[in-house]
């Protein structure tokens, strides 16, 4: 019985761990995307200002 509960605990732990990794990676991707789009907007603004000036 003890062995059974141990394996169940490990399965649960694996599930939580993979969910945690998914959350972290999606958060990192979102952050990187936001930073990239922000820097891209800044570059576009600079180019437009140079073209206007």
C-alpha positions in Angstrom: 0.0 0.0 0.0 2.8 2.4 0.9 4.5 1.7 -2.5 1.3 2.4 -4.3 0.8 5.8 -2.7 4.4 6.6 -3.4 4.0 6.0 -7.1 0.8 8.0 -7.1 2.7 10.9 -5.4 5.4 10.7 -8.0 2.9 10.8 -10.8 1.2 13.8 -9.2 4.6 15.5 -8.7 5.5 14.9 -12.4 2.2 16.4 -13.5 2.7 19.5 -11.3 6.3 19.8 -12.4 5.4 19.7 -16.1 2.6 22.2 -15.6 5.1 24.4 -13.8 7.6 24.2 -16.6 4.8 25.0 -19.2 3.7 28.0 -17.2 7.3 29.3 -16.8 8.1 28.8 -20.5 4.9 30.4 -21.7 5.6 33.3 -19.4 9.2 33.7 -20.7 7.9 33.5 -24.3 5.3 36.2 -23.6 7.9 38.4 -22.0 10.4 37.9 -24.8 7.7 38.6 -27.4 6.6 41.8 -25.5 10.3 43.0 -25.3 10.8 42.2 -29.0 7.7 44.0 -30.2 8.5 47.0 -28.0 12.1 47.3 -29.4 10.6 46.8 -32.9 8.2 49.6 -32.4 11.0 51.8 -31.1 13.1 51.0 -34.2 10.2 51.7 -36.5 9.6 55.1 -34.7 13.3 56.0 -35.1 13.3 55.1 -38.8 10.1 57.1 -39.3 11.5 60.1 -37.5 14.7 59.9 -39.6 12.6 59.8 -42.8 10.5 62.7 -41.7 13.5 64.8 -40.6 
